């Protein structure tokens, strides 16, 4: 009997668009004045809207939930255009354009983290300027940042950022053949921070239900399990456009760290409250601008029905987290 031929390997995931698209964007950005180039970018976004029906459908589904009504086509366009403008911003940053980050009020813990030589686990979403945070703050106190990312083809923005900021930024690819946990342990042992996205369920082995956009939805929870394993503090943050061009406003949670004297179950309960506080922050920002979350995949699924949860007071959650951090200053 003949041995059946092995199935061909699935092609690697890739960003939509032609292979020359990023080069064209960078060239046009150099030679065209903004009053000419911006309408051209808008036209390209309309083309993307027409050629990507599945992503357009997921965008519509998400906007329907966050807006509480059926979104108009113009609003779906704005969701796509927001992503295109952020992509252009990343390319400009990779080419050395000046850009600065400022802290939103209430981020004192994150300010101290930036100024002190502490390593931490950092979480964020596919959200507005959030991709820029590691590049803007990496290198402070000679701190390295290892970013856990999905490697895709036609991703010249990430490649260029990696070349520009390679002195303090490195990548761990979740979809490559290496043992991911081993790679994470190596990165932590080498010192520096570990940064990962916490909004999509791809490649996440640990998920938990949380209140978000009117339902209990599943979110990745791996970051906190890693924090308990490695004994590292956690910060969750997002970046949004500032009041002036060339500025990103960073919103961050208070510092969370596992308590070595507490049980694993108690630490996980505390971690859940911390992540819920972050989701409440993200939801408040989405009420300001629903187009900031780049969610062109199926919305996080609702968790199976379970025991009713008592309503939580976000202010009380934050106060409890700050009190817990203040009670253990030596751990910083």
C-alpha positions as CSV (number, residue, x, y, z in Angstrom):
1,X,0.0,0.0,0.0
2,X,1.3,3.4,-0.8
3,X,1.6,5.9,1.9
4,X,-0.8,8.9,1.5
5,X,1.0,12.1,0.7
6,X,1.1,14.5,3.7
7,X,-1.2,17.4,3.6
8,X,0.4,20.6,2.5
9,X,1.1,23.0,5.4
10,X,-1.4,25.7,5.9
11,X,-0.1,29.1,4.6
12,X,1.0,31.4,7.4
13,X,-1.5,34.1,8.4
14,X,-0.9,37.5,6.8
15,X,-2.2,41.0,6.9
16,X,-4.7,41.9,4.2
17,X,-3.4,44.0,1.3
18,X,-0.8,43.7,-1.4
19,X,2.8,43.0,-0.5
20,X,3.9,46.5,-1.7
21,X,1.2,48.2,0.3
22,X,3.4,49.3,3.2
23,X,6.1,50.6,0.9
24,X,3.5,52.7,-1.0
25,X,2.1,54.1,2.3
26,X,5.6,55.1,3.4
27,X,6.5,56.7,0.1
28,X,3.2,58.6,-0.2
29,X,3.6,59.8,3.4
30,X,7.0,61.3,2.4
31,X,6.1,63.0,-0.8
32,X,2.4,64.0,-0.6
33,X,1.1,67.0,1.4
34,X,-1.4,66.0,4.1
35,X,-4.4,67.7,2.5
36,X,-3.8,65.5,-0.6
37,X,-2.8,62.3,1.3
38,X,-5.6,62.1,3.8
39,X,-8.4,61.9,1.2
40,X,-6.3,59.3,-0.6
41,X,-6.1,57.2,2.7
42,X,-9.8,57.6,3.1
43,X,-10.4,56.3,-0.4
44,X,-8.1,53.3,0.3
45,X,-10.2,52.6,3.5
46,X,-13.4,52.5,1.4
47,X,-11.7,50.0,-0.9
48,X,-10.7,47.8,2.1
49,X,-14.2,48.0,3.4
50,X,-15.5,46.6,0.1
51,X,-12.8,43.9,-0.2
52,X,-13.0,42.5,3.3
53,X,-16.6,41.5,3.9
54,X,-15.8,39.2,6.8
55,X,-14.0,41.9,8.8
56,X,-16.7,44.3,7.8
57,X,-19.3,42.0,9.2
58,X,-17.4,41.5,12.5
59,X,-16.9,45.3,12.8
60,X,-20.7,45.8,12.3
61,X,-21.4,43.1,15.0
62,X,-19.1,44.8,17.5
63,X,-20.4,48.3,16.8
64,X,-24.0,47.1,17.1
65,X,-23.2,46.0,20.7
66,X,-21.2,49.1,21.7
67,X,-23.5,51.6,20.1
68,X,-26.7,49.8,21.1
69,X,-28.2,50.1,17.6
70,X,-27.5,49.1,14.0
71,X,-24.3,50.9,12.9
72,X,-24.4,53.0,9.7
73,X,-22.0,52.3,6.9
74,X,-20.2,55.5,7.6
75,X,-19.6,54.4,11.2
76,X,-18.1,51.1,10.0
77,X,-15.8,53.1,7.7
78,X,-14.7,55.2,10.7
79,X,-13.8,52.0,12.6
80,X,-11.6,50.9,9.6
81,X,-10.2,54.3,9.1
82,X,-9.1,54.6,12.8
83,X,-7.1,51.5,12.3
84,X,-5.5,52.8,9.1
85,X,-4.5,56.0,10.8
86,X,-2.9,54.2,13.8
87,X,-1.0,52.0,11.3
88,X,0.4,55.1,9.7
89,X,1.4,56.4,13.1
90,X,3.4,53.3,13.8
91,X,5.2,53.6,10.5
92,X,6.0,57.2,11.3
93,X,7.3,56.3,14.7
94,X,9.4,53.5,13.2
95,X,11.0,56.1,10.9
96,X,12.0,58.3,13.8
97,X,9.2,60.9,13.8
98,X,8.9,62.6,17.2
99,X,6.2,61.3,19.4
100,X,5.7,61.5,23.2
101,X,3.6,59.7,25.8
102,X,1.8,61.5,28.7
103,X,0.1,59.9,31.6
104,X,-3.6,60.1,32.3
105,X,-4.6,61.2,35.8
106,X,-4.6,58.3,38.4
107,X,-1.6,56.4,36.9
108,X,0.8,57.1,39.8
109,X,1.7,53.4,40.1
110,X,2.7,53.2,36.4
111,X,4.7,56.4,36.7
112,X,6.7,54.9,39.5
113,X,7.1,51.7,37.5
114,X,8.6,53.6,34.6
115,X,11.0,55.5,36.8
116,X,12.1,52.5,38.9
117,X,14.1,49.4,37.8
118,X,11.3,47.0,38.3
119,X,10.4,44.2,35.8
120,X,6.7,43.4,35.3
121,X,4.2,41.7,33.1
122,X,2.4,44.2,30.9
123,X,-1.0,43.6,29.3
124,X,-3.0,45.6,26.8
125,X,-5.6,45.4,24.0
126,X,-5.6,45.9,20.2
127,X,-6.7,49.4,21.1
128,X,-5.9,52.7,19.5
129,X,-2.3,53.8,20.4
130,X,-1.6,50.9,22.7
131,X,0.9,49.2,20.4
132,X,3.1,52.3,20.9
133,X,3.5,52.1,24.6
134,X,6.3,49.5,24.7
135,X,8.2,51.3,22.1
136,X,7.9,54.7,23.8
137,X,8.8,53.5,27.3
138,X,11.1,50.6,26.4
139,X,14.7,51.5,27.2
140,X,13.9,53.5,30.3
141,X,16.3,52.4,33.0
142,X,17.8,50.2,30.3
143,X,14.8,48.0,30.6
144,X,14.1,45.4,27.9
145,X,10.6,44.5,26.7
146,X,9.8,41.1,25.2
147,X,6.5,41.4,23.2
148,X,4.4,38.3,22.7
149,X,2.9,38.6,19.3
150,X,1.4,36.6,16.4
151,X,3.8,36.5,13.5
152,X,2.0,37.2,10.2
153,X,3.1,37.9,6.7
154,X,3.1,41.3,5.2
155,X,3.7,43.0,8.6
156,X,6.3,45.6,7.7
157,X,5.2,47.9,10.5
158,X,6.2,45.4,13.2
159,X,9.4,44.5,11.3
160,X,10.4,48.2,11.0
161,X,9.6,48.9,14.6
162,X,11.7,45.9,15.6
163,X,14.6,47.3,13.6
164,X,14.3,50.8,15.0
165,X,13.8,49.8,18.6
166,X,15.7,46.5,18.6
167,X,18.1,47.8,21.2
168,X,15.4,47.2,23.9
169,X,12.5,45.4,22.1
170,X,12.3,41.8,21.1
171,X,9.5,39.5,20.0
172,X,8.2,36.1,21.1
173,X,6.0,34.6,18.3
174,X,3.1,32.5,19.7
175,X,2.5,30.7,16.4
176,X,6.0,29.4,15.8
177,X,7.3,26.0,16.6
178,X,9.2,26.8,19.7
179,X,7.8,25.8,23.1
180,X,6.1,29.0,24.1
181,X,6.3,28.5,27.9
182,X,10.0,27.8,27.6
183,X,10.4,31.0,25.6
184,X,8.5,32.9,28.2
185,X,10.6,31.5,31.0
186,X,13.8,32.4,29.1
187,X,12.6,35.9,28.6
188,X,11.7,36.4,32.3
189,X,15.0,34.8,33.4
190,X,16.9,37.2,31.2
191,X,15.3,40.2,32.9
192,X,13.1,42.9,31.5
193,X,9.3,43.1,31.0
194,X,7.0,40.7,29.2
195,X,4.1,42.3,27.2
196,X,1.1,40.6,25.7
197,X,-2.4,41.3,24.4
198,X,-5.3,40.3,26.6
199,X,-8.4,40.7,24.4
200,X,-8.3,37.9,21.8
201,X,-8.8,34.2,22.6
202,X,-6.3,33.0,20.0
203,X,-3.5,30.9,21.5
204,X,-4.7,31.5,25.0
205,X,-4.8,28.4,27.2
206,X,-6.5,30.2,30.2
207,X,-9.8,32.1,29.8
208,X,-12.2,33.5,32.4
209,X,-15.6,35.3,32.2
210,X,-15.8,39.0,32.9
211,X,-18.4,41.7,32.6
212,X,-17.9,43.7,29.4
213,X,-20.3,45.5,27.0
214,X,-23.5,44.3,28.7
215,X,-22.6,40.6,29.1
216,X,-20.2,38.1,30.8
217,X,-17.7,37.5,28.1
218,X,-14.6,35.3,27.9
219,X,-11.2,36.9,28.0
220,X,-7.6,35.5,28.1
221,X,-6.4,35.2,31.7
222,X,-2.9,33.7,31.0
223,X,-1.1,36.9,32.1
224,X,-2.1,36.5,35.7
225,X,-1.2,32.8,35.8
226,X,2.3,33.7,34.5
227,X,2.5,36.5,37.1
228,X,1.8,33.9,39.9
229,X,4.3,31.4,38.4
230,X,7.1,34.0,38.0
231,X,6.2,36.2,41.0
232,X,5.9,39.3,38.9
233,X,3.7,42.4,39.2
234,X,1.1,43.2,36.5
235,X,0.1,46.5,34.8
236,X,-2.6,46.7,32.2
237,X,-2.6,49.8,30.1
238,X,-4.0,51.3,26.9
239,X,-3.0,54.4,24.9
240,X,-5.3,56.9,23.1
241,X,-4.6,60.0,21.0
242,X,-3.7,63.1,23.0
243,X,-5.1,66.6,22.6
244,X,-2.2,67.5,20.2
245,X,-0.7,65.6,17.3
246,X,2.3,63.5,18.2
247,X,1.0,62.7,21.6
248,X,-0.3,59.5,23.2
249,X,-2.2,59.5,26.5
250,X,-1.6,56.3,28.6
251,X,-4.2,55.0,30.9
252,X,-3.1,52.3,33.4
253,X,-4.4,50.2,36.2
254,X,-2.9,50.3,39.6
255,X,0.0,47.8,40.2
256,X,-1.1,44.3,41.0
257,X,1.3,41.6,42.3
258,X,0.7,38.1,43.7
259,X,0.9,37.9,47.5
260,X,3.4,35.1,48.4
261,X,1.6,34.6,51.7
262,X,-1.8,34.1,50.1
263,X,-3.1,30.9,48.5
264,X,-3.3,30.5,44.7
265,X,-7.1,30.8,44.8
266,X,-6.9,34.1,46.8
267,X,-4.4,35.5,44.4
268,X,-6.5,34.5,41.4
269,X,-9.6,36.2,43.0
270,X,-7.6,39.3,43.5
271,X,-6.3,39.1,39.9
272,X,-9.9,38.8,38.6
273,X,-10.9,42.0,40.4
274,X,-7.9,43.7,38.9
275,X,-8.7,42.6,35.3
276,X,-12.4,43.6,35.8
277,X,-11.2,47.1,36.8
278,X,-9.2,47.3,33.6
279,X,-12.2,46.2,31.5
280,X,-14.4,48.8,33.2
281,X,-11.7,51.4,32.2
282,X,-11.7,50.2,28.6
283,X,-15.5,50.3,28.4
284,X,-15.5,53.9,29.7
285,X,-13.0,54.8,26.9
286,X,-15.1,53.1,24.3
287,X,-18.1,55.2,25.4
288,X,-15.9,58.2,24.4
289,X,-14.8,56.7,21.1
290,X,-16.1,53.2,20.1
291,X,-13.7,53.1,17.1
292,X,-10.6,52.7,19.3
293,X,-10.9,49.0,19.8
294,X,-9.6,47.3,16.6
295,X,-11.9,44.3,16.9
296,X,-12.4,42.8,13.4
297,X,-12.9,39.3,14.7
298,X,-15.9,37.7,16.3
299,X,-16.7,39.5,19.5
300,X,-15.6,37.7,22.7
301,X,-18.2,35.0,23.3
302,X,-20.6,35.2,26.2
303,X,-19.8,32.8,29.0
304,X,-22.2,29.9,29.7
305,X,-24.9,30.9,32.2
306,X,-23.7,30.5,35.8
307,X,-24.5,31.8,39.3
308,X,-25.4,35.4,39.3
309,X,-22.6,37.7,40.3
310,X,-23.0,40.6,42.7
311,X,-22.6,44.0,41.1
312,X,-19.1,45.3,41.7
313,X,-18.3,48.9,42.5
314,X,-15.4,50.0,40.3
315,X,-14.3,52.7,42.7
316,X,-14.2,50.2,45.5
317,X,-12.2,47.8,43.4
318,X,-9.6,50.5,42.6
319,X,-9.4,51.6,46.2
320,X,-8.9,48.0,47.4
321,X,-6.1,47.5,44.8
322,X,-4.4,50.7,45.9
323,X,-4.7,49.8,49.6
324,X,-3.2,46.4,48.8
325,X,-0.3,47.9,47.0
326,X,0.4,50.4,49.7
327,X,0.3,47.7,52.4
328,X,3.4,46.0,50.8
329,X,5.8,48.8,49.7
330,X,8.8,46.6,50.1
331,X,7.6,44.3,47.3
332,X,8.0,47.1,44.7
